[in-house]
Amino acid sequence: MIIRDSQISAAYLRGLVDYLILKRQDASLFLKPFQISAAAIGEPQQRLPTRLFGAMLEAAGALLHDANIGLHVGEQIKPGQYGVLGLSVMNCKTLREAIVRHERYERLVCDVGHTTYRLDGDEVILSWDSCSPDLSRHIAEENIASWTTFARWITGADVSPTLIRFQHSRPQDIQEHERLFRCPLQFSCDSIEVRFPVAYLDLPLRQHDPAMLALLDEYADRLLLQLNPEADFRDKVKAALTDLLQAGDISLKKTAQTLGLSERALQRRLQEEGRSYQQILDDTRRELALRQISDKRLDLSEITFFLGFADQSAFQRAFKRWTGRTPGQYRRELEPVS
């Protein structure tokens, strides 16, 4: 996945500003050369180039003589620095739900990379996929440090990963990395990954509030659509369904709520374009299925779950209707001939 001109929410700068204040620095004076006001950081809808954030981390590191500025900023993460994403994650029931929310609403914070997770035996592999030229060592370390710190905070458990892999080269001194992560570390890897025991997925979160979570989800879904106002109506419906599939509620009512419409208005708009809700749901599932079936790291049960099918046999029937082949046959045909 190649991302150009990636952006972050202005609220994401709060962690850096708070760290500068902690170190007794004048945050307003620091922000001035970057033409950013302290008031702008309170506007989560405002977006800034990711490369600017990278430059700010570099400048803060030079100012504080801190070679590990990314780690230390990430270690100071607070829920408000993630905006509605952080609040949604906090109100989930388990860490599993929190990870799903993170995948779903990550774009509200930044789009320099995309997070996915998969199971591998008794481990979970959380990957941050980015080929963006804006990604620096400090941004990568800030992101993974904030994940680790935030997970410890929302669970109230002193959890640590089993392995972390970074794409950048090994720093000369990794004592701070070892202190924070408390796990084996690998550098110069082909991907950024955090691995941890699958049992962590069922850890309960301290501030679970289902009513608040529902409100935050509705608000976050509206914000996602606002990030791409130029999309045509069909694309907006597909974007909403893509996110709702992971949440487990793809009803016409929920989709309409996400789009800020009544059910009747949604159906009328689709009829005007010669489409139906069921057709777009089917198209969305087919596109996601074809994308996911090519990833051999995902087993068929995981794809069934991701696409919101009641069981694997229902997924098998739909896939054969789409392609004329079963998922297993289609996947085998993708294998190179030796």
HELIX and SHEET records of a PDB file:
HELIX    1   1 ALA A   10  LEU A   13  5                                   4    
HELIX    2   2 ARG A   14  LEU A   22  1                                   9    
HELIX    3   3 ALA A   27  LEU A   31  1                                   5    
HELIX    4   4 LYS A   32  PHE A   34  5                                   3    
HELIX    5   5 ALA A   39  GLY A   42  5                                   4    
HELIX    6   6 THR A   50  LEU A   64  1                                  15    
HELIX    7   7 ILE A   69  GLU A   75  1                                   7    
HELIX    8   8 PRO A   79  TYR A   82  5                                   4    
HELIX    9   9 GLY A   83  MET A   90  1                                   8    
HELIX   10  10 LEU A   95  TYR A  105  1                                  11    
HELIX   11  11 GLU A  106  LEU A  108  5                                   3    
HELIX   12  12 ARG A  137  THR A  155  1                                  19    
HELIX   13  13 GLN A  175  PHE A  181  1                                   7    
HELIX   14  14 VAL A  198  ASP A  202  5                                   5    
HELIX   15  15 PRO A  210  GLN A  226  1                                  17    
HELIX   16  16 PHE A  233  ALA A  247  1                                  15    
HELIX   17  17 LEU A  252  THR A  258  1                                   7    
HELIX   18  18 GLU A  263  GLU A  272  1                                  10    
HELIX   19  19 TYR A  277  ILE A  293  1                                  17    
HELIX   20  20 LEU A  300  PHE A  306  1                                   7    
HELIX   21  21 GLN A  312  THR A  323  1                                  12    
HELIX   22  22 PRO A  327  LEU A  334  1                                   8    
SHEET    1   A 2 GLN A   7  SER A   9  0                                        
SHEET    2   A 2 ARG A  47  PRO A  49 -1                                        
SHEET    1   B 5 HIS A 114  ASP A 120  0                                        
SHEET    2   B 5 GLU A 123  ASP A 129 -1                                        
SHEET    3   B 5 ILE A 192  PRO A 197 -1                                        
SHEET    4   B 5 LEU A 163  ARG A 165 -1                                        
SHEET    5   B 5 LEU A 185  GLN A 186  1                                        
END                                                                             
